[in-house]
Amino acid sequence: MQHSQTHLRTRPISAGHLRAFEAVARHLNFRAAAEEMALTQSAVSRQIQTLEDDVGASLFLRHTRAVELTSAGALLLLAVQQALPRIDAAVRQIRQSAGRRSVSLTTFASFASMWLIPRLEAFQQDNPEMDIRIDASDVPLDLELADVDVALRYGRAASMPPGALRMFGEQITPVASPWLLKGGPPLKKPQDLAKFTVIEAGDAHRTHLEWLTWRRWFDEQQLPRLAPKRWLYFNYAYQMVQAALTGQGVVLARLPLVAESLANGDLIEALPERRMTSPMAYWLIVGPRSAQRPEIRAFCDWLMAQSAATRKTIGEAPLRDSTD
């Protein structure tokens, strides 16, 4: 199909054919797109032809067994891939507001498992009419685009967006199960760790979490050559703490994430005078489309109250409460 400058239109195109275009562009196949949309292949083809006429340019190069995007099609696809999810998110939000109240939240898996989920029952008891959806992923979501109301993130203040609320900072400290310390060799000073298995993240040395490593902690204690009995590596913080809870070794833990386990005696802080302060903190970020909803404000107020309790437990009084 050929299009020239004489075919250029000034009126807006119809949005109805954009989903067909996005499906064909994603599959690069009219038949697969038609099956996904529960339409006939000819119906999808007609929608694409109408869209090309409205745009005034060919969007696909049609081959015998496949299609490929033209440069015009690639340009339109970038816009469509951004616009359709935002439209869908707005529609879902409208539908939700017409029915039950709900809060959708994203955070990383270890924080969800170790800090958030154990506290949620109290909130749900006080708010039985509110639905909670948690997306536990280590991939940050864009709150401008994603169908998410609230994000709980971990990082330095400089990496957080304006308006992010500081929940609490963190200190790093060696912890272990009480029966490991009771039945094993004494652990009274950092040098005693040479007699223990130590637990840490397997990829910490290759990521921005280098200060969570035992080697960093040993350097802080002026013991750069200390060699533990053995090393035990895991991918996630909650796996490392679970291993410590079952007595498999000593873990260099993030104090806010194990504060409850320390308080109830499931874990013991082996060298409390040797805590190491981390430059990281935990942050609450509210999506721009969600900030004014009453249920979001109520949930965020609860989160900050829980954060204040954690700050008290770990003995922290932050100087700044937001990135504004």
Secondary structure as the mmCIF struct_conf table of DSSP 4:
data_model
#
loop_
_struct_conf.conf_type_id
_struct_conf.id
_struct_conf.beg_label_comp_id
_struct_conf.beg_label_asym_id
_struct_conf.beg_label_seq_id
_struct_conf.end_label_comp_id
_struct_conf.end_label_asym_id
_struct_conf.end_label_seq_id
HELX_RH_3T_P HELX_RH_3T_P1 GLN A 5 HIS A 7
BEND BEND1 ARG A 11 ARG A 11
HELX_LH_PP_P HELX_LH_PP_P1 PRO A 12 SER A 14
HELX_RH_3T_P HELX_RH_3T_P2 ALA A 15 HIS A 17
HELX_RH_AL_P HELX_RH_AL_P1 LEU A 18 HIS A 27
TURN_TY1_P TURN_TY1_P1 LEU A 28 LEU A 28
HELX_RH_AL_P HELX_RH_AL_P2 PHE A 30 MET A 37
TURN_TY1_P TURN_TY1_P2 ALA A 38 ALA A 38
HELX_RH_AL_P HELX_RH_AL_P3 GLN A 41 VAL A 55
TURN_TY1_P TURN_TY1_P3 GLY A 56 GLY A 56
BEND BEND2 ALA A 57 ALA A 57
STRN STRN1 PHE A 60 ARG A 62
BEND BEND3 THR A 64 ARG A 65
STRN STRN2 VAL A 67 LEU A 69
HELX_RH_AL_P HELX_RH_AL_P4 SER A 71 ALA A 98
BEND BEND4 GLY A 99 ARG A 100
STRN STRN3 ARG A 101 THR A 107
HELX_RH_AL_P HELX_RH_AL_P5 ALA A 109 PHE A 111
HELX_RH_PI_P HELX_RH_PI_P1 ALA A 112 LEU A 116
HELX_RH_AL_P HELX_RH_AL_P6 ILE A 117 ASP A 126
TURN_TY1_P TURN_TY1_P4 PRO A 128 GLU A 129
STRN STRN4 MET A 130 ALA A 136
BEND BEND5 ASP A 138 VAL A 139
TURN_TY1_P TURN_TY1_P5 LEU A 143 LEU A 145
BEND BEND6 ALA A 146 ASP A 147
BEND BEND7 ASP A 149 ASP A 149
STRN STRN5 VAL A 150 GLY A 155
HELX_RH_3T_P HELX_RH_3T_P3 ALA A 157 SER A 159
BEND BEND8 MET A 160 MET A 160
HELX_LH_PP_P HELX_LH_PP_P2 PRO A 161 PRO A 161
TURN_TY1_P TURN_TY1_P6 PRO A 162 GLY A 163
HELX_LH_PP_P HELX_LH_PP_P3 ALA A 164 ALA A 164
STRN STRN6 LEU A 165 ALA A 176
HELX_RH_AL_P HELX_RH_AL_P7 PRO A 178 GLY A 183
BEND BEND9 GLY A 184 PRO A 185
BEND BEND10 LYS A 189 LYS A 189
HELX_RH_3T_P HELX_RH_3T_P4 PRO A 190 LYS A 195
BEND BEND11 PHE A 196 PHE A 196
STRN STRN7 THR A 197 ALA A 201
TURN_TY1_P TURN_TY1_P7 GLY A 202 ASP A 203
HELX_RH_3T_P HELX_RH_3T_P5 ALA A 204 ARG A 206
BEND BEND12 THR A 207 THR A 207
TURN_TY1_P TURN_TY1_P8 HIS A 208 LEU A 209
HELX_RH_3T_P HELX_RH_3T_P6 GLU A 210 LEU A 212
BEND BEND13 THR A 213 THR A 213
HELX_RH_AL_P HELX_RH_AL_P8 TRP A 214 GLU A 220
TURN_TY1_P TURN_TY1_P9 GLN A 221 GLN A 222
TURN_TY1_P TURN_TY1_P10 PRO A 224 ARG A 225
BEND BEND14 LYS A 229 LYS A 229
STRN STRN8 ARG A 230 PHE A 234
BEND BEND15 ASN A 235 TYR A 236
HELX_RH_AL_P HELX_RH_AL_P9 ALA A 237 LEU A 245
TURN_TY1_P TURN_TY1_P11 THR A 246 GLY A 247
BEND BEND16 GLN A 248 GLN A 248
STRN STRN9 VAL A 250 ARG A 254
HELX_RH_AL_P HELX_RH_AL_P10 LEU A 255 ALA A 263
TURN_TY1_P TURN_TY1_P12 ASN A 264 GLY A 265
BEND BEND17 ASP A 266 LEU A 267
STRN STRN10 ILE A 268 GLU A 269
BEND BEND18 ALA A 270 ALA A 270
HELX_RH_3T_P HELX_RH_3T_P7 PRO A 272 ARG A 274
STRN STRN11 MET A 276 VAL A 286
TURN_TY1_P TURN_TY1_P13 PRO A 288 GLN A 292
HELX_RH_AL_P HELX_RH_AL_P11 PRO A 294 ILE A 314
TURN_TY1_P TURN_TY1_P14 GLY A 315 GLY A 315
BEND BEND19 LEU A 319 LEU A 319
STRN STRN12 SER A 322 SER A 322
#
